[in-house]
Amino acid sequence: MAETQVVIIAHNDLDGIAAASVIYRALKLRGAKIKLLYSQPHSIEKILLMASKPKLPSKIYVVDIAFNESAKEKLLNSLKELAKRNVKIVWIDHHPSTIRFARELKESGVEVHVASTLSVAPIVRKIFLEKTDDPEFYEKILMLGEAGDRARTLRQNKALSEIYESVSFALEEDPMDFELRQHLTRLWGEKKQLIDDLIALKAEKGKKRYDEIVSVAQNHVIADTSKLKILDMTGKTMKGFSGRLAVETVEKEGKVVAVMLRSGYDEMVVVLRVPKSLNINAGELARELGLKLNGSGGGHPKAAAVRLPISKKMDVVKLLLQKVG
C-alpha cells in the first residue's frame, strides 16, 4: 500500500544525503510522495516541527542524526506527540547517543534501527538496498556516504574517488545550502546520475575556498603540543571545511586536532579528530566538554564535535590541554 506523504529528515553531510537518496528511491518505487528536509542534532526538534506542516505526514524517517541528549525531554515529548497523532517515526542512525537512548526512543513510539558502525550506510544497505530497482548504482551511492564518514577508502576506484572529491567539496562549500542537498538527493534518487554541472561548479568553488583556508590556518594555532593542536578559526568564515581541515591536519601531524569555528553570534563549535595511533575517545571528550562548559557534544571515538558558548573558548583550551596533554 502506497504511503501518501513521507518526510525524510537527513543529516546534511554526505553520509546522510547518500543514505537519504537510497531511502528516497526505495520509497518512490512504492508510490510515496516525499518531502526532503535536512538537519543537525541540535536543530532536529525544530525540523520535526517543520516536517509536520502544512499537514501531518504518514511517516517521518530521521536518518543519520545523533540523538540530542542536551534537549532529551523536549525531543522525546515532541516524538510522543507525533506518535499520538498517528505519525510513524523511523530513526535510522549509527551515533553513540542514539544507541544510548534507543530504549527511550522506542518507548516514545519510534521505530529504531541503530548499529555501532562508522557510517549509517551499512544500516541503510541492509534495509533498503534490495528495495531499489538498481542495487549496483545505489551501492556506489552508499560507498560515497561511507567515504564521507571516513568509513571507507575509495583509492582503488579512481572514477568513484573523483566523484567523491567533487561532491564533498560541493557540499562543504555551504553546509546551509539545503536546495543543493535536495538537488543532490533527487539527482541520485530520481535521475540515478552521479554528478552534474551544478555539483561540478559548486565543487570548483569549494576547492578554491578550502585552499584559501589552508593557506591561513597555521596563523591561527593557539596551542601546539606533542599530542594536541588547536586551531582558532572563529574569526574566519569556515563554511563546512572544519572537518576536512581537522582530518588532513591529523593525517599530516599524527596528533589530536581541535578546530574552533563560530556558529552564531555567541556560539561556537569545536570539531575534534583523533589519530588511530592514540587511545583517546573523541566522542567522550566532546561529551565531557559539553557537560562541563554548558554545551552539548558527542560523536565517535575518532571524530566528534561540541557546541558551546563562545565565551568558553579559553576554558576549552585549558580542558583539552589537561585531558590530552
C-alpha positions in Angstrom: 0.0 0.0 0.0 1.5 3.3 -1.1 2.4 5.9 1.6 0.6 9.1 0.8 3.1 11.6 2.4 6.5 10.8 3.8 9.2 13.1 5.2 12.9 12.2 5.2 15.0 14.3 7.6 18.6 13.6 6.9 21.9 14.8 8.3 23.2 17.4 6.0 26.5 15.7 5.4 27.5 13.3 2.6 26.7 10.1 4.6 23.2 11.4 5.5 22.4 12.6 1.9 23.7 9.3 0.4 21.5 7.3 2.8 18.5 9.6 2.2 18.9 9.1 -1.6 18.7 5.3 -1.3 15.6 5.5 1.0 14.1 8.1 -1.3 14.4 5.7 -4.3 13.0 2.7 -2.4 10.0 4.7 -1.2 9.4 6.4 -4.6 9.1 3.0 -6.2 6.2 2.3 -3.7 4.4 5.5 -4.7 5.3 7.7 -1.8 5.1 11.5 -2.0 8.3 12.6 -0.3 9.4 15.9 1.3 13.1 16.3 1.9 14.5 18.1 5.0 18.0 18.3 6.4 19.2 18.8 10.0 21.9 18.6 12.5 21.4 17.1 16.0 20.9 20.5 17.7 18.1 21.5 15.3 16.2 18.2 15.0 13.3 19.3 17.2 12.7 22.4 15.0 13.0 20.4 11.8 10.4 17.8 13.2 8.0 20.7 13.6 8.7 21.8 10.0 8.0 18.2 8.9 4.5 18.4 10.4 3.4 21.4 8.3 1.3 22.2 6.4 -0.2 18.8 7.2 0.9 15.8 9.1 2.8 13.1 7.0 2.1 9.4 7.5 5.7 8.7 8.2 8.9 10.5 9.1 12.4 9.0 8.6 15.1 10.5 10.7 18.4 9.5 9.0 22.0 9.8 10.3 21.1 12.3 13.1 22.5 11.8 16.5 20.0 12.0 19.4 20.4 15.4 21.1 20.7 14.5 24.7 21.0 18.1 25.8 17.3 18.5 24.8 16.3 15.0 25.8 12.9 15.6 27.4 11.7 18.2 24.9 12.7 15.9 22.0 11.1 12.8 23.5 7.9 14.8 24.2 7.8 16.0 20.6 8.2 12.5 19.3 5.4 11.2 21.7 3.1 13.9 20.4 3.7 13.0 16.8 3.1 9.3 17.6 -0.2 10.2 19.3 -1.2 11.9 16.1 -0.6 8.6 14.2 2.7 9.7 12.6 5.0 6.8 12.3 8.6 7.8 13.0 11.6 5.7 11.9 15.0 6.7 13.3 18.0 5.2 11.5 21.4 6.1 12.9 24.9 4.9 14.0 25.8 7.6 16.5 26.5 6.6 20.1 24.0 8.9 21.6 21.2 7.4 19.6 22.3 4.0 20.6 22.3 5.0 24.2 18.8 6.4 24.0 17.3 3.7 21.8 15.1 2.4 24.6 13.7 5.8 25.4 13.0 6.4 21.7 11.2 3.1 21.4 9.1 3.9 24.5 8.2 7.2 22.8 6.7 5.3 19.8 9.7 5.5 17.5 10.8 2.6 15.3 14.6 2.5 15.9 17.3 1.0 13.6 20.8 1.6 15.1 24.2 -0.1 14.9 27.6 0.9 16.1 29.1 1.5 12.7 31.4 4.2 11.3 28.6 5.3 8.9 24.9 5.0 8.6 25.3 3.3 5.2 25.5 -0.4 6.5 22.1 0.0 8.2 20.5 1.5 5.1 22.2 -1.0 2.9 20.7 -3.9 4.9 17.1 -2.4 5.0 16.7 -0.6 1.7 19.3 -1.5 -1.0 17.4 -4.5 -2.4 14.2 -2.5 -2.4 15.7 -0.2 -5.1 15.5 -1.0 -8.8 19.3 -0.6 -9.2 21.3 -2.0 -6.3 24.5 -1.7 -8.2 24.1 2.1 -8.7 22.9 2.6 -5.1 25.8 0.6 -3.7 28.0 3.3 -5.2 26.0 6.0 -3.5 26.4 4.2 -0.1 30.1 3.8 -0.8 30.3 7.6 -1.3 28.5 8.1 2.0 30.9 5.7 3.8 33.9 7.6 2.3 32.3 10.9 3.6 32.4 9.5 7.2 35.9 8.0 6.7 34.5 4.5 7.0 35.8 3.5 3.5 38.6 4.4 1.2 38.0 4.8 -2.5 41.6 4.8 -3.6 41.1 1.6 -5.6 38.2 3.1 -7.5 39.5 6.2 -9.3 36.3 7.2 -11.0 34.2 7.0 -7.8 37.0 8.7 -5.9 36.9 11.7 -8.2 33.1 11.8 -7.8 33.6 11.8 -4.0 36.0 14.7 -4.1 33.7 16.8 -6.2 30.5 16.0 -4.2 32.2 16.5 -0.8 33.7 19.9 -1.8 30.4 21.0 -3.3 28.5 20.2 0.0 31.2 21.7 2.2 31.2 25.0 0.2 28.0 25.9 2.0 26.6 23.5 4.7 23.4 25.5 4.9 22.6 25.2 1.2 19.6 22.9 1.6 18.5 23.5 -2.0 21.8 21.9 -3.2 21.2 19.0 -0.8 17.7 18.5 -2.2 19.1 18.7 -5.7 21.8 16.1 -5.0 19.3 13.7 -3.2 17.0 13.9 -6.2 19.9 13.6 -8.7 20.8 10.3 -7.1 17.3 9.2 -6.0 15.4 10.1 -9.2 17.8 10.5 -12.1 20.4 8.0 -11.0 23.1 10.4 -12.0 26.3 10.6 -10.0 27.2 14.2 -10.8 26.0 17.2 -13.0 27.2 20.6 -13.9 25.8 22.3 -10.8 27.7 20.0 -8.5 30.9 20.4 -10.5 30.6 24.2 -10.4 30.0 24.2 -6.6 32.9 21.8 -6.2 35.3 24.1 -8.1 34.2 27.0 -5.9 34.6 24.8 -2.8 38.1 23.7 -3.7 39.2 27.3 -4.2 37.7 28.4 -0.8 39.4 25.5 1.0 42.8 26.3 -0.4 42.4 29.8 1.0 41.5 28.4 4.4 44.5 26.1 4.4 46.8 28.9 3.5 45.9 30.9 6.6 45.2 28.1 9.1 48.7 27.9 10.5 48.4 31.5 11.5 45.6 30.6 13.9 47.3 27.9 16.0 46.7 28.7 19.7 48.1 25.6 21.2 50.5 23.0 19.9 52.0 20.1 21.9 53.3 16.7 21.0 49.8 15.3 21.2 47.5 18.2 20.5 47.0 21.1 18.1 44.2 23.7 18.5 43.2 26.0 15.7 41.1 29.0 16.5 39.2 29.7 13.3 36.4 31.7 15.0 37.4 34.8 13.1 37.3 33.1 9.7 34.4 32.0 7.5 34.9 28.3 7.6 31.8 27.2 5.6 31.8 23.3 6.0 35.5 22.8 5.9 36.4 22.4 9.5 36.2 18.6 9.4 38.3 18.3 6.3 40.9 20.7 7.8 41.0 18.7 11.1 41.3 15.3 9.3 44.1 16.5 7.0 46.0 18.0 9.9 45.6 14.7 11.9 46.9 12.7 8.9 49.9 15.1 8.5 50.9 15.5 12.1 49.6 12.4 13.9 48.1 14.3 16.9 44.7 15.3 18.2 43.3 18.3 16.4 40.6 20.7 17.6 39.3 23.3 15.2 37.2 26.1 16.7 34.7 27.9 14.5 31.9 30.4 15.1 28.4 29.1 14.6 26.5 32.1 15.7 26.8 35.5 17.4 27.7 34.0 20.8 28.2 30.3 19.9 31.0 28.2 18.6 31.6 24.6 17.5 34.8 22.7 18.4 35.5 19.9 15.9 37.7 17.1 17.2 39.6 14.5 15.3 41.9 11.8 16.8 44.5 9.7 15.1 44.2 5.9 15.2 47.5 5.7 17.0 46.2 7.5 20.1 44.0 5.8 22.7 41.7 8.9 23.1 38.0 8.8 22.6 36.9 12.0 20.8 33.2 11.3 21.4 33.6 11.0 25.2 35.9 14.1 25.2 33.3 16.2 23.3 30.6 15.0 25.6 32.6 15.9 28.7 33.4 19.3 27.3 29.7 19.9 26.7 28.7 18.8 30.2 31.3 20.9 31.9 31.0 24.1 29.8 27.3 24.5 29.3 27.1 23.0 25.8 26.3 19.7 24.1 28.7 17.4 22.3 29.4 13.8 21.3 30.3 11.7 18.3 32.6 8.7 17.6 35.9 7.6 19.1 37.9 9.3 16.4 35.6 12.1 15.2 33.3 14.3 17.3 32.1 17.9 17.9 30.8 20.0 20.7 28.7 23.2 20.6 29.5 25.8 23.2 29.1 29.4 24.2 32.0 31.3 22.5 32.8 32.8 25.9 34.1 29.4 26.9 36.9 29.4 24.3 39.9 29.5 26.7 38.2 27.1 29.0 38.1 24.6 26.1 41.8 25.2 25.5 42.6 24.6 29.2 40.5 21.4 29.4 41.9 20.0 26.2 45.4 20.6 27.4 44.6 18.8 30.7 42.9 15.8 29.0 45.1 15.3 26.0 48.4 16.9 27.1 
